[in-house]
Amino acid sequence: MSLQLLAPDEPSAVAAYRRDGKSPFVITVDHASRRIPRSLGDLGLSRADLARHIAWDIGALEVAHQVSAILDAPLIAQSYSRLVIDCNRRPDDPASIAALSELTHIPGNVDLSQEQIAARRREVFDPYHGCLRELLDGRARAGTRTILIVQHSMTNVFKGVRREMHAAVLYDKDPRFAQCLLEVLRSEPGLVVGDNEPYSGKHKIGYTAPQHGEARGIPHVEVELRQDLIESHAGQREWGTRMARALVSAERSFLQRHG
């Protein structure tokens, strides 16, 4: 019998909302939760460490919920910490189950057996991506136009360096929708928005956007919001409203340019 990671009474690895939403947008959140399966304890980390960005994308799910509600957009979210397995990394990437995140060692991710690694992929990674794949396949069969939004948040300070940008858009081979969204966001006075920075979609570190957006040929973008701006309920509402408005404007611009 294979190793079991999740107990029967623990949450599913994926949560889906508004599956039948009428919006062309589908939103997904790779790092929505800091939950750790009971079988893994605390991975050798303190409660303070498990509340940090190394464990989850602070505020990302709440902003995505706001956007989903405003636009009636389907939302898929991962229910366990990125420290269990990072659903935005290829399974063969050494960072998929990180032994070191930023400057923090993760004792519970050291010297894992192939069986332990396989359990994390089978019970967390595969169900999340399977759910998103099923949703997108269904929309494709129905001829429903789809734009994929991969929602993340980023730290305001990384390895001691402060990030001045408020948000960023990431992309690789298909910049069409990302450029439309970038222009809309940058048109807002005082807003500093990175274009493939501080992370670049061209560095092949991500998985979700290239796997579910680029490979399908559908418009897509990965969005990063600075976490200190979306830690509070007020910030989440503000950015949820802003992003919903920006996505609609970017869609309009995209259709004018690309049909």
Buried (B, 14 or more C-beta within 10 A) or exposed (E): EEBEBBEEEBEBBBBBBBEEBEBBBBBBBBBBBBBBBEEBEEBEBEEEBBEBBBBBBBBBBBBBBBBBBBBEBBBBBBBBBBBBBBBBBBBEBEBBBBBEBEEBEBEBBEEBEEEBBBBBBBBBBBBBBEBBBEBBEEBEEEEEEBBBBBBBBBBBEEEEEEBEBBBBBBBBEBBBBBBBBBBBBBEEEEEEBBBBEBBBBEEEBBBBBBBBBBEBEBBBBBBBBBBBBBBEEEBBBBBBBBBBBBBBBBBEBBEEEEE
